[in-house]
Amino acid sequence: MIKVRVLTILSVCAVIGCAASGNSKRKVDYLGSRGAVVSENDEKQSSIFSNCPPNMVLVPNGPMLYGPPDEKNAEHGAKEEAQRINVKAFCIDKFEWPNQPGEAPTRLVSWLEASTLCSSKGKRLCTEYEFEKACRGPSGTHYTYGDGFAAKACANANDDYGLGQFTNCVSGFGVYDMSGGVYEWTSSTPPTTTGPDTSGLRIVRGGMSTDAEEKTSRCTYRLRFATTVTGREIGFRCCGALVKEEVK
C-alpha cells in the first residue's frame, strides 16, 4: 500500500507539478520598460513580505487588458489592438500629487518637474501600463467606476476639486481620480510604427475634457505632449516599488 501511494503522488506531480523545496526561486512575468514581457527570478518569500508606503496602494502582479488606446493625437497610420499583458506588482499614489486627501491637485507642472518631485519622495512617474491597470481595476473596466459612463462621477480637468472629493471616482484597487480630474504625466514615450521614439514626447493619461467627457475619461484614453508643456489641466501622481520588510 505504501509503494502504491508513493507512485500515485509522483504521478500527480508529473502532471500538475509540485512545489519545490529549499532555495528554489519562483519565476514571475512583468512588463518591461517598452512593453515587452520579460521574466526574472523572484526573491524567496519565506522570510520577507512586501507592502506599500503610506497613502500608496498595492496593485498586484498579474495580467491586465491594455487598450485599445483611443487618443486624440495618435501618430498617423498607427493602429493598436487590445493586448493581454502581465505587469509586475507596484505601488501607486492613492491620489494625485500632493497625494493628500482634501488638498487641491498640483497643476501647471512640466514632465521634468513632475519626475523630479516624484524622485524627491523616493518614487517615480508611473508607466502608462501601470496607470491603465490601476485605473481599470481587477475587473478591467472601461472607467474606474465600471463599464458604463457616469457623467457626474468624476471631476473635469479644469474643475476646482479636492483630492478624494469624488467618492465614486475610485478604481477597484482603491485609487482615486483616474477617470477624471487633471491629466497625469507618465514616464512612457509614444508608440511608433518606424522604430524607437525620438520625438521627445511623453504619454499623458487620465483626466476628463468638457468637450468629450465620455471618450476622454476612459482608462484607455491617451494624449502625448512635449515634456516642456504645462497647463492647468495637467498634473501627475507617482508610482514606486514595493517595500520589503523582514518578518520577525
Disulfide bonds with the S-S distance in Angstrom:
Cys13-Cys18 1.86
Cys52-Cys91 2.08
Cys118-Cys238 2.10
Cys126-Cys239 2.11
Cys135-Cys219 2.04
Cys154-Cys169 2.05
